[in-house]
Amino acid sequence: MSKPLRMLFAARSCLLDDSSGAAVACRTQLAAMKRRGVAVAALCGGVLDAGVEVDLTRWLAERGRRVEVVEPSAAGSGSATDLPKHVRAVDGDLEVTIHLGAGATPHEPDDAEAADFMRLYEHLLQTHAPDVVVGHGGGRINREVMARARARGIATVFALHDLAHHDAGPFADVDAVVVPSRFAADFHRESLGLACHVLPNLVDADRVRAERVDPRYVTFVNPSAQKGVYAFARIADELARRRPDIRCWSSRRGGPRRPWPRAGRTFGRAGPST
């Protein structure tokens, strides 16, 4: 009987960040693979897309994750406690090691923070012995993750979930790039000369199913130019003229829910946004 495939996910952004579409997509894929017999381990940083500073341990616990803080040991016993301070969090079928860096808001890591992350990464390379390393995102830590895996003869996969890369540098040590759509594959082939494999995102039905359906609004999540806010504004304007009984809401990730000061001007009479 052949041994199961061993996979390590490693990226600086937080895998348990529900405000990040890339994190949600990767987490869903990893959990599905683990349920199908793949030996999955995961390492990530504590950087959140929401751009707000939080106590990460409390933030995770409030969202139902089982959390254990691992403090470094002064004894130097050679165990996992000699590693930098980190968190072990359990999310459904996944156990995730989270490096506690300088903060949860996006920032450029200094040499000490980068070195601590890589110590955790090297530890997992040795103890988990992956056949494949999967990651996503730019930045020097994520590039180093791929470079060190390839130097060990480990296959590397980049899960690409945006159109924000302007050069092929982050893919220099990547064996395969996966994207969720044919459009994304064509875009990166034309813009970067990058050959991509299409792997559609899985949908966790339990996560998205509404137990109680009470439709009242047309909702647009994370309004930004990249995600089509101008098209939504046009739709909202048409609804305001033709169906003023249908209200439109927009939800921004991070921060409290509140009406936008210029919501009426932005979306005509279609209603407020938060």
C-alpha positions as CSV (number, residue, x, y, z in Angstrom):
1,M,0.0,0.0,0.0
2,S,1.5,3.4,-1.0
3,K,2.0,6.0,1.7
4,P,-0.3,9.0,1.6
5,L,0.9,12.2,0.0
6,R,2.4,14.7,2.5
7,M,1.6,18.4,2.0
8,L,2.7,21.5,3.8
9,F,1.0,24.8,3.3
10,A,3.2,27.8,4.2
11,A,2.5,31.5,3.7
12,R,2.9,34.7,5.8
13,S,-0.7,35.8,5.6
14,C,-3.1,34.2,8.0
15,L,-4.8,31.0,6.7
16,L,-7.7,31.4,9.2
17,D,-8.5,35.0,8.0
18,D,-12.1,35.0,6.9
19,S,-11.7,38.4,5.4
20,S,-9.3,37.0,2.8
21,G,-10.8,35.2,-0.2
22,A,-7.4,33.5,-0.9
23,A,-7.2,32.2,2.7
24,V,-10.8,30.9,2.6
25,A,-10.2,29.2,-0.7
26,C,-6.9,27.6,0.4
27,R,-8.3,26.5,3.7
28,T,-11.3,24.8,2.0
29,Q,-9.0,23.0,-0.4
30,L,-6.6,21.8,2.3
31,A,-9.4,20.5,4.5
32,A,-10.9,18.6,1.6
33,M,-7.6,17.0,0.8
34,K,-7.0,16.0,4.4
35,R,-10.5,14.3,4.5
36,R,-9.4,12.3,1.5
37,G,-6.3,11.0,3.1
38,V,-3.6,13.6,2.3
39,A,-1.3,14.3,5.3
40,V,-1.7,18.1,5.6
41,A,0.2,20.5,7.8
42,A,-0.1,24.3,7.7
43,L,2.1,27.2,8.8
44,C,1.0,30.8,8.4
45,G,1.7,34.3,9.8
46,G,-0.8,36.4,11.8
47,V,-1.3,39.1,9.1
48,L,-5.0,39.8,8.4
49,D,-6.3,41.4,5.2
50,A,-8.8,43.5,7.2
51,G,-6.0,46.0,8.1
52,V,-7.0,46.3,11.8
53,E,-4.8,45.4,14.8
54,V,-6.2,42.7,17.0
55,D,-5.1,40.3,19.7
56,L,-4.8,37.3,17.4
57,T,-5.2,34.7,20.1
58,R,-8.4,36.2,21.3
59,W,-9.6,36.9,17.8
60,L,-9.2,33.3,16.9
61,A,-10.9,32.0,20.0
62,E,-13.9,34.4,19.5
63,R,-14.4,32.7,16.1
64,G,-14.6,29.3,17.5
65,R,-11.1,28.0,16.9
66,R,-9.3,26.0,19.6
67,V,-6.1,27.8,20.4
68,E,-2.9,27.0,22.3
69,V,-0.1,29.5,22.7
70,V,3.3,27.9,22.7
71,E,6.0,29.9,24.5
72,P,9.7,29.4,23.8
73,S,11.6,27.4,26.4
74,A,14.6,28.9,28.2
75,A,16.0,25.4,28.8
76,G,17.0,24.7,25.2
77,S,15.7,21.1,25.3
78,G,15.5,20.7,21.5
79,S,11.7,20.4,21.6
80,A,9.1,22.5,19.7
81,T,9.1,24.9,22.7
82,D,12.5,26.1,21.6
83,L,10.9,27.6,18.6
84,P,9.7,31.2,18.4
85,K,6.4,32.0,20.2
86,H,3.6,30.7,18.1
87,V,0.0,29.6,18.2
88,R,-1.5,26.2,17.4
89,A,-5.0,26.6,16.2
90,V,-7.6,24.0,15.2
91,D,-10.2,24.8,12.6
92,G,-12.4,21.9,11.7
93,D,-10.2,19.3,10.2
94,L,-7.1,21.5,10.1
95,E,-4.4,22.2,12.6
96,V,-2.5,25.4,11.8
97,T,0.7,26.7,13.3
98,I,0.6,30.5,13.4
99,H,3.7,32.6,13.8
100,L,3.1,35.7,16.0
101,G,4.9,38.5,14.2
102,A,5.0,42.2,14.9
103,G,1.3,42.6,14.4
104,A,-1.9,41.7,12.5
105,T,-1.9,44.6,10.1
106,P,0.0,44.2,6.8
107,H,3.6,45.3,7.2
108,E,7.1,44.5,5.9
109,P,8.8,42.1,8.3
110,D,12.2,43.0,9.6
111,D,15.1,40.5,9.6
112,A,14.3,39.1,13.1
113,E,10.6,38.5,12.2
114,A,11.5,36.8,8.9
115,A,14.1,34.6,10.7
116,D,11.6,33.5,13.3
117,F,9.0,32.5,10.6
118,M,11.7,30.6,8.7
119,R,12.7,28.7,11.9
120,L,9.1,27.5,12.3
121,Y,9.1,26.6,8.6
122,E,12.4,24.6,8.8
123,H,11.0,22.8,11.8
124,L,7.9,21.7,9.8
125,L,10.0,20.7,6.8
126,Q,12.0,18.4,9.1
127,T,9.1,17.0,11.2
128,H,6.4,16.7,8.5
129,A,8.7,15.8,5.6
130,P,6.3,17.1,2.9
131,D,6.2,15.9,-0.7
132,V,4.7,19.2,-1.7
133,V,4.8,22.7,-0.4
134,V,1.9,25.0,-1.2
135,G,1.9,28.7,-0.7
136,H,0.5,32.0,-2.0
137,G,1.3,35.7,-1.9
138,G,4.4,37.8,-2.7
139,G,7.0,39.2,-0.4
140,R,10.4,37.9,0.6
141,I,9.2,35.4,3.2
142,N,6.9,33.6,0.7
143,R,9.7,33.6,-1.9
144,E,12.1,32.1,0.6
145,V,9.5,29.4,1.4
146,M,9.4,28.3,-2.2
147,A,13.2,28.5,-2.6
148,R,14.0,26.4,0.4
149,A,11.5,23.7,-0.6
150,R,12.9,23.5,-4.1
151,A,16.5,23.3,-2.7
152,R,15.4,20.2,-0.8
153,G,13.8,18.6,-3.9
154,I,10.3,19.2,-2.7
155,A,7.6,20.1,-5.3
156,T,6.3,23.6,-5.0
157,V,2.8,24.9,-5.8
158,F,1.7,28.5,-5.9
159,A,-2.1,29.1,-5.3
160,L,-2.7,32.3,-7.2
161,H,-6.0,34.1,-6.3
162,D,-5.6,37.6,-7.6
163,L,-4.4,39.6,-10.6
164,A,-2.0,41.9,-8.6
165,H,1.4,40.5,-9.7
166,H,3.2,42.6,-12.2
167,D,6.3,40.4,-12.7
168,A,7.1,36.8,-12.6
169,G,9.7,37.1,-9.7
170,P,7.5,35.4,-7.0
171,F,7.2,32.3,-9.3
172,A,10.9,31.7,-9.9
173,D,11.0,28.6,-7.6
174,V,7.5,27.4,-8.3
175,D,6.9,24.1,-10.1
176,A,3.1,24.7,-10.7
177,V,0.8,27.7,-10.4
178,V,-2.9,27.0,-9.9
179,V,-5.7,29.5,-10.5
180,P,-9.4,29.3,-9.9
181,S,-10.6,30.1,-13.5
182,R,-9.8,30.0,-17.1
183,F,-9.9,33.8,-17.2
184,A,-7.2,34.0,-14.6
185,A,-5.1,31.5,-16.5
186,D,-5.4,33.4,-19.7
187,F,-4.7,36.7,-18.0
188,H,-1.4,35.5,-16.4
189,R,-0.3,33.8,-19.6
190,E,-0.8,37.0,-21.5
191,S,0.6,39.5,-18.9
192,L,3.4,37.4,-17.3
193,G,4.0,34.5,-19.7
194,L,3.0,32.3,-16.9
195,A,1.5,28.8,-17.5
196,C,-1.2,28.1,-15.0
197,H,-3.4,25.1,-14.1
198,V,-7.1,25.8,-13.6
199,L,-8.3,24.4,-10.3
200,P,-11.8,25.8,-9.4
201,N,-12.4,26.8,-5.8
202,L,-14.3,24.4,-3.7
203,V,-17.3,25.7,-1.8
204,D,-17.9,24.6,1.8
205,A,-21.7,24.3,1.8
206,D,-21.9,24.4,5.6
207,R,-20.1,27.7,5.6
208,V,-22.3,29.5,3.0
209,R,-25.7,27.9,3.7
210,A,-28.2,30.3,5.2
211,E,-30.2,28.5,7.9
212,R,-32.9,31.2,7.8
213,V,-33.7,33.0,4.6
214,D,-35.1,36.5,4.8
215,P,-34.1,38.4,1.6
216,R,-34.2,42.1,2.1
217,Y,-31.2,43.6,0.3
218,V,-29.0,43.3,-2.7
219,T,-25.6,43.0,-1.0
220,F,-22.1,43.7,-2.3
221,V,-19.2,42.6,-0.2
222,N,-15.9,44.4,-0.1
223,P,-16.5,47.4,-2.4
224,S,-13.4,48.2,-4.4
225,A,-12.6,49.1,-7.9
226,Q,-10.9,45.7,-8.4
227,K,-14.0,43.8,-7.3
228,G,-16.5,45.8,-9.4
229,V,-17.8,48.6,-7.2
230,Y,-18.5,50.8,-10.3
231,A,-20.7,48.1,-11.8
232,F,-22.5,47.7,-8.5
233,A,-23.1,51.4,-8.3
234,R,-24.7,51.4,-11.7
235,I,-26.9,48.4,-10.8
236,A,-27.9,50.2,-7.6
237,D,-28.8,53.3,-9.5
238,E,-31.0,51.4,-11.9
239,L,-32.7,49.6,-9.0
240,A,-33.3,53.0,-7.3
241,R,-35.1,54.3,-10.4
242,R,-37.0,51.1,-11.3
243,R,-37.5,49.2,-8.0
244,P,-37.0,51.6,-5.1
245,D,-38.5,49.0,-2.9
246,I,-35.3,46.9,-3.2
247,R,-32.5,48.3,-1.1
248,C,-28.8,47.8,-1.7
249,W,-26.2,47.3,1.0
250,S,-22.4,47.2,0.8
251,S,-20.2,45.6,3.4
252,R,-16.6,46.5,3.9
253,R,-14.3,44.0,5.6
254,G,-12.8,45.0,8.9
255,G,-14.1,47.7,11.3
256,P,-17.6,48.2,12.7
257,R,-20.7,48.2,10.5
258,R,-21.9,51.7,9.9
259,P,-23.6,53.7,7.1
260,W,-21.3,55.4,4.6
261,P,-21.5,59.2,4.9
262,R,-22.2,59.6,1.2
263,A,-24.1,56.4,0.6
264,G,-27.1,58.2,-0.9
265,R,-24.9,60.1,-3.3
266,T,-22.8,57.0,-4.2
267,F,-25.7,54.6,-4.7
268,G,-28.5,57.0,-5.6
269,R,-31.7,56.2,-3.7
270,A,-30.8,52.5,-3.5
271,G,-30.1,52.6,0.3
272,P,-27.2,52.7,2.7
273,S,-24.0,50.7,2.8
274,T,-21.9,49.5,5.7
